[in-house]
Amino acid sequence: MLPISTIGLCVWTEVLAVEAEGAAEQGLFSGTFADALWTVMAFVVLLVVLGRLAWKPMLERLKARELYIQQQIEAANNARQQAMNLLDEYKQQRTKILKDAHDEAQQHQEELLERAGQEIRAIKQEAQDDIGYARARALEQLWNEAGDMVLALSREVLGREVAQDDNKHFIRDAIEQIRRDSTNSVRQQTDDNKPL
């Protein structure tokens, strides 16, 4: 088909050249019906040749280019969506990490406060025990000295010495009474000092 159309095109070009020489002498629209028919046929042949040789490949390339651009747009949209998903995931991870760090810091702070409170209570209890022990020793020492003074005074008042067994008995009873009184007063002070 191509060689026939090429031959026809060459013939047609020759015919047009001959007619153009004659048309130069005539007016633009002064032709015959045969000239109009040949013009229409040449136009149709030109359309068929261009359609097969130029337009069809050109349209195929344009469609391929359109498809390529569409694929690139879809790929860009997919990449954008993946980036947005990653961004959201990273934001959630950041929020979780910050929350976990805050919770851990708060728990650590509470543990430190609890440990400090326990140490303070232990030190306070130890100090109260030491004070109670020192008070009991001081009272015992005071009563021993008071007992010695009473013995010395009774010796001078009575003019005789009190028997050792009686002396020990009086001193023991007095010390036991002091211990009971001091223990009760220490317990009462400890109960008064305990936080509510």
C-alpha positions in Angstrom: 0.0 0.0 0.0 2.8 2.3 0.8 4.4 2.2 -2.7 1.1 2.8 -4.4 0.3 5.7 -2.2 3.8 7.2 -2.7 3.4 6.8 -6.5 -0.1 8.3 -6.3 1.3 11.2 -4.3 4.0 11.9 -6.8 1.6 11.8 -9.7 -0.7 14.0 -7.8 2.1 16.5 -7.1 2.9 16.6 -10.8 -0.7 17.1 -11.7 -1.0 20.0 -9.2 2.2 21.6 -10.6 0.8 21.5 -14.1 -2.5 22.8 -13.0 -0.8 25.5 -10.9 0.8 26.9 -14.0 -2.6 27.1 -15.7 -4.3 28.4 -12.5 -1.9 31.3 -12.4 -3.5 32.5 -15.5 -7.0 31.8 -14.2 -8.6 32.9 -10.9 -8.4 31.1 -7.6 -11.8 29.5 -7.8 -12.0 29.0 -11.5 -11.6 25.2 -11.7 -13.7 22.3 -12.9 -15.5 19.6 -11.0 -12.6 17.2 -11.7 -10.2 19.6 -10.0 -12.4 19.7 -6.9 -12.7 15.9 -6.9 -8.9 15.4 -7.2 -8.4 17.9 -4.4 -10.8 16.0 -2.1 -9.1 12.7 -3.0 -5.7 14.0 -2.4 -6.8 15.3 1.0 -8.3 11.9 1.9 -5.1 10.1 0.8 -3.1 12.6 2.8 -5.3 11.9 5.9 -4.9 8.1 5.5 -1.1 8.3 5.0 -0.7 10.7 7.9 -3.1 8.6 10.1 -1.1 5.5 9.6 2.4 6.9 9.5 2.3 9.9 11.8 -0.8 10.2 13.9 -1.1 6.7 15.1 2.5 6.4 16.4 2.2 9.9 17.8 -1.0 9.1 19.6 0.5 5.9 20.9 3.5 7.8 22.3 1.2 10.4 23.8 -0.8 7.7 25.5 2.4 6.0 26.7 3.6 9.3 28.1 0.2 10.0 29.7 0.3 6.5 31.3 3.9 7.1 32.5 2.9 10.5 34.0 -0.1 8.9 35.7 2.1 6.1 37.2 4.6 8.7 38.4 1.7 10.7 40.1 0.4 7.5 41.7 3.9 6.6 42.9 4.4 10.1 44.3 1.0 9.9 46.1 1.9 6.5 47.5 5.3 7.8 48.7 3.5 10.8 50.3 1.0 8.5 52.0 3.8 6.3 53.3 5.7 9.3 54.5 2.6 10.6 56.3 2.0 7.2 57.9 5.7 7.1 59.0 5.4 10.6 60.4 2.2 9.6 62.4 4.0 6.4 63.6 7.0 8.4 64.7 4.8 11.0 66.5 3.0 8.2 68.3 6.4 6.6 69.3 7.6 10.0 70.5 4.5 10.6 72.5 4.8 7.1 74.0 8.5 7.5 74.8 7.8 10.9 76.5 4.9 9.4 78.5 7.0 6.4 79.5 9.9 8.7 80.6 7.5 11.0 82.5 5.9 8.0 84.2 9.3 6.5 85.0 10.6 9.8 86.4 7.4 10.2 88.5 7.7 6.6 89.8 11.4 7.2 90.6 10.5 10.4 92.4 7.9 8.6 94.5 10.3 5.8 95.3 12.9 8.4 96.4 10.3 10.2 98.5 9.1 6.9 100.1 12.7 5.8 100.8 13.5 9.2 102.3 10.4 9.0 104.4 11.3 5.6 105.7 14.8 6.7 106.5 13.5 9.8 108.4 11.0 7.6 110.3 13.9 5.1 111.1 16.2 7.9 112.3 13.4 9.5 114.3 12.5 6.1 115.9 16.2 5.4 116.6 16.6 8.9 118.2 13.4 8.4 120.3 14.7 5.0 121.4 18.1 6.5 122.3 16.4 9.3 124.2 14.2 6.8 126.0 17.2 4.6 126.9 19.2 7.7 128.0 16.3 8.9 130.1 15.9 5.5 131.7 19.6 5.3 132.5 19.6 8.8 133.8 16.6 8.1 136.0 18.2 4.9 137.2 21.4 6.7 138.0 19.4 9.4 139.7 17.5 6.9 141.8 20.7 5.1 142.7 22.2 8.4 143.8 19.0 9.3 145.6 19.0 5.9 147.3 22.6 6.4 148.3 21.6 9.8 149.7 18.6 8.4 151.5 20.9 5.7 153.1 23.4 8.3 154.1 20.6 10.5 155.4 18.9 7.7 157.2 22.2 6.8 158.8 22.6 10.2 160.1 18.9 10.6 161.1 18.7 7.2 162.7 22.1 7.1 163.9 22.5 3.5 162.8 23.0 1.8 159.5 20.1 0.2 157.6 20.6 -3.4 156.8 22.0 -4.2 153.4 19.1 -6.5 152.5 16.5 -3.8 153.4 18.6 -1.3 151.5 18.7 -3.4 148.3 14.9 -4.2 148.6 14.0 -0.5 148.9 16.3 0.5 146.0 15.0 -2.3 143.8 11.4 -1.3 144.5 12.1 2.3 143.8 14.0 1.5 140.5 11.2 -0.7 139.3 8.7 2.0 140.0 10.8 4.6 138.1 11.2 2.2 135.2 7.4 1.7 135.0 6.8 5.5 135.2 9.5 6.4 132.7 8.4 3.6 130.2 4.8 4.9 130.4 5.9 8.5 129.9 8.2 7.5 126.9 5.3 5.5 125.3 3.0 8.4 125.8 5.5 10.8 124.2 6.1 8.4 121.3 2.3 8.2 120.8 2.0 12.0 120.9 4.8 12.4 118.3 3.5 9.9 115.8 2.0 11.5 112.7 -1.7 11.0 112.2 
